[in-house]
Amino acid sequence: MLVERILEDFLVENLDLIEPNLELLERQFYMIGKGKIDLLCKDKNKKIVIIEIKKYALPSSIEQLISYGKDIKEFIQQELEQE
């Protein structure tokens, strides 16, 4: 967990390394019944970007990310479009 936390801190301070103009919406975004998204962001086109930090890349990690994307996409996108 410490390695993941250090990487998360680094990414928060350097989101432009992932994509220019990427904006952090929330760290450790909790979704009821699903868990926490490490970094919830939006890009310059107001599209949702979910960043999950894992010490080891496993097939279940990809499944988790896809699940998060499906669950949050509609809700968050509506919120962003109202800004």
PyRosetta script that sets phi, psi and omega in degrees:
from pyrosetta import init, pose_from_sequence

init()
pose = pose_from_sequence("MLVERILEDFLVENLDLIEPNLELLERQFYMIGKGKIDLLCKDKNKKIVIIEIKKYALPSSIEQLISYGKDIKEFIQQELEQE")
pose.set_psi(1, -34.4)
pose.set_omega(1, -178.9)
pose.set_phi(2, -63.6)
pose.set_psi(2, -42.0)
pose.set_omega(2, 179.1)
pose.set_phi(3, -62.5)
pose.set_psi(3, -43.6)
pose.set_omega(3, 178.9)
pose.set_phi(4, -63.6)
pose.set_psi(4, -39.5)
pose.set_omega(4, -179.7)
pose.set_phi(5, -65.9)
pose.set_psi(5, -42.0)
pose.set_omega(5, 178.4)
pose.set_phi(6, -63.0)
pose.set_psi(6, -43.9)
pose.set_omega(6, 178.4)
pose.set_phi(7, -64.3)
pose.set_psi(7, -41.1)
pose.set_omega(7, 178.3)
pose.set_phi(8, -60.7)
pose.set_psi(8, -46.0)
pose.set_omega(8, 178.3)
pose.set_phi(9, -58.6)
pose.set_psi(9, -43.7)
pose.set_omega(9, 179.5)
pose.set_phi(10, -62.4)
pose.set_psi(10, -46.2)
pose.set_omega(10, -178.8)
pose.set_phi(11, -63.7)
pose.set_psi(11, -39.6)
pose.set_omega(11, 178.7)
pose.set_phi(12, -58.4)
pose.set_psi(12, -40.0)
pose.set_omega(12, -179.5)
pose.set_phi(13, -79.7)
pose.set_psi(13, -12.4)
pose.set_omega(13, -174.0)
pose.set_phi(14, -136.5)
pose.set_psi(14, 42.7)
pose.set_omega(14, -178.5)
pose.set_phi(15, -59.4)
pose.set_psi(15, -26.7)
pose.set_omega(15, 178.9)
pose.set_phi(16, -64.5)
pose.set_psi(16, -18.4)
pose.set_omega(16, 175.4)
pose.set_phi(17, -69.3)
pose.set_psi(17, -27.1)
pose.set_omega(17, 178.5)
pose.set_phi(18, -83.1)
pose.set_psi(18, -48.7)
pose.set_omega(18, 179.4)
pose.set_phi(19, -160.9)
pose.set_psi(19, 131.6)
pose.set_omega(19, 177.5)
pose.set_phi(20, -57.7)
pose.set_psi(20, 141.2)
pose.set_omega(20, 177.4)
pose.set_phi(21, 66.4)
pose.set_psi(21, 19.5)
pose.set_omega(21, 175.1)
pose.set_phi(22, -72.3)
pose.set_psi(22, 132.3)
pose.set_omega(22, -176.2)
pose.set_phi(23, -116.1)
pose.set_psi(23, 130.4)
pose.set_omega(23, 177.5)
pose.set_phi(24, -76.5)
pose.set_psi(24, 126.7)
pose.set_omega(24, 174.4)
pose.set_phi(25, -93.7)
pose.set_psi(25, -44.7)
pose.set_omega(25, -178.2)
pose.set_phi(26, -164.0)
pose.set_psi(26, 143.8)
pose.set_omega(26, 172.2)
pose.set_phi(27, -95.4)
pose.set_psi(27, 143.4)
pose.set_omega(27, 176.6)
pose.set_phi(28, 52.1)
pose.set_psi(28, 50.9)
pose.set_omega(28, -179.6)
pose.set_phi(29, -70.0)
pose.set_psi(29, 117.3)
pose.set_omega(29, -176.1)
pose.set_phi(30, -89.2)
pose.set_psi(30, 128.4)
pose.set_omega(30, 174.8)
pose.set_phi(31, -112.6)
pose.set_psi(31, 119.0)
pose.set_omega(31, -177.1)
pose.set_phi(32, -53.5)
pose.set_psi(32, 127.0)
pose.set_omega(32, 177.4)
pose.set_phi(33, 77.6)
pose.set_psi(33, -0.9)
pose.set_omega(33, -176.6)
pose.set_phi(34, -119.9)
pose.set_psi(34, -39.3)
pose.set_omega(34, -176.3)
pose.set_phi(35, 125.9)
pose.set_psi(35, -160.7)
pose.set_omega(35, -175.8)
pose.set_phi(36, -115.2)
pose.set_psi(36, 136.8)
pose.set_omega(36, 171.4)
pose.set_phi(37, -89.5)
pose.set_psi(37, 128.2)
pose.set_omega(37, -176.5)
pose.set_phi(38, -59.3)
pose.set_psi(38, -56.9)
pose.set_omega(38, 179.6)
pose.set_phi(39, -133.4)
pose.set_psi(39, 120.5)
pose.set_omega(39, 176.7)
pose.set_phi(40, -105.0)
pose.set_psi(40, 120.6)
pose.set_omega(40, -174.0)
pose.set_phi(41, -131.4)
pose.set_psi(41, 172.4)
pose.set_omega(41, 169.6)
pose.set_phi(42, -134.8)
pose.set_psi(42, 148.9)
pose.set_omega(42, 179.5)
pose.set_phi(43, -92.8)
pose.set_psi(43, -176.9)
pose.set_omega(43, -176.4)
pose.set_phi(44, -64.7)
pose.set_psi(44, -18.5)
pose.set_omega(44, 177.8)
pose.set_phi(45, -96.9)
pose.set_psi(45, 12.4)
pose.set_omega(45, 179.6)
pose.set_phi(46, 64.4)
pose.set_psi(46, 28.3)
pose.set_omega(46, 175.0)
pose.set_phi(47, -93.2)
pose.set_psi(47, 145.6)
pose.set_omega(47, -178.7)
pose.set_phi(48, -72.0)
pose.set_psi(48, 136.9)
pose.set_omega(48, 174.0)
pose.set_phi(49, -126.7)
pose.set_psi(49, 121.6)
pose.set_omega(49, 178.7)
pose.set_phi(50, -106.5)
pose.set_psi(50, 125.9)
pose.set_omega(50, 178.7)
pose.set_phi(51, -115.3)
pose.set_psi(51, 118.4)
pose.set_omega(51, 176.7)
pose.set_phi(52, -112.3)
pose.set_psi(52, 128.7)
pose.set_omega(52, -178.4)
pose.set_phi(53, -104.1)
pose.set_psi(53, 124.1)
pose.set_omega(53, -178.3)
pose.set_phi(54, -130.3)
pose.set_psi(54, 139.2)
pose.set_omega(54, 176.0)
pose.set_phi(55, -68.6)
pose.set_psi(55, -37.7)
pose.set_omega(55, 179.5)
pose.set_phi(56, -128.2)
pose.set_psi(56, 134.4)
pose.set_omega(56, 177.0)
pose.set_phi(57, -85.0)
pose.set_psi(57, 113.4)
pose.set_omega(57, 179.3)
pose.set_phi(58, -121.3)
pose.set_psi(58, 156.3)
pose.set_omega(58, 176.1)
pose.set_phi(59, -54.2)
pose.set_psi(59, -35.1)
pose.set_omega(59, 179.5)
pose.set_phi(60, -65.9)
pose.set_psi(60, -26.4)
pose.set_omega(60, 176.9)
pose.set_phi(61, -66.1)
pose.set_psi(61, -41.0)
pose.set_omega(61, 178.0)
pose.set_phi(62, -66.1)
pose.set_psi(62, -42.5)
pose.set_omega(62, 178.4)
pose.set_phi(63, -61.3)
pose.set_psi(63, -41.1)
pose.set_omega(63, 178.7)
pose.set_phi(64, -62.1)
pose.set_psi(64, -44.7)
pose.set_omega(64, -179.3)
pose.set_phi(65, -63.5)
pose.set_psi(65, -43.1)
pose.set_omega(65, 177.9)
pose.set_phi(66, -62.2)
pose.set_psi(66, -42.1)
pose.set_omega(66, 178.9)
pose.set_phi(67, -62.2)
pose.set_psi(67, -45.6)
pose.set_omega(67, 178.3)
pose.set_phi(68, -59.6)
pose.set_psi(68, -44.6)
pose.set_omega(68, -178.6)
pose.set_phi(69, -59.8)
pose.set_psi(69, -44.8)
pose.set_omega(69, 179.8)
pose.set_phi(70, -64.7)
pose.set_psi(70, -41.8)
pose.set_omega(70, -175.4)
pose.set_phi(71, -70.5)
pose.set_psi(71, -33.9)
pose.set_omega(71, -172.6)
pose.set_phi(72, -100.3)
pose.set_psi(72, -21.2)
pose.set_omega(72, -172.8)
pose.set_phi(73, -51.1)
pose.set_psi(73, -56.6)
pose.set_omega(73, -175.2)
pose.set_phi(74, -64.9)
pose.set_psi(74, -46.1)
pose.set_omega(74, -178.2)
pose.set_phi(75, -61.6)
pose.set_psi(75, -53.1)
pose.set_omega(75, -176.2)
pose.set_phi(76, -68.2)
pose.set_psi(76, -40.9)
pose.set_omega(76, -178.5)
pose.set_phi(77, -59.5)
pose.set_psi(77, -39.8)
pose.set_omega(77, 177.6)
pose.set_phi(78, -62.7)
pose.set_psi(78, -40.8)
pose.set_omega(78, 179.7)
pose.set_phi(79, -64.4)
pose.set_psi(79, -43.2)
pose.set_omega(79, -178.3)
pose.set_phi(80, -66.8)
pose.set_psi(80, -36.8)
pose.set_omega(80, -179.1)
pose.set_phi(81, -69.0)
pose.set_psi(81, -20.8)
pose.set_omega(81, 179.4)
pose.set_phi(82, -83.7)
pose.set_psi(82, -10.6)
pose.set_omega(82, -179.8)
pose.set_phi(83, -67.2)
pose.dump_pdb("model.pdb")
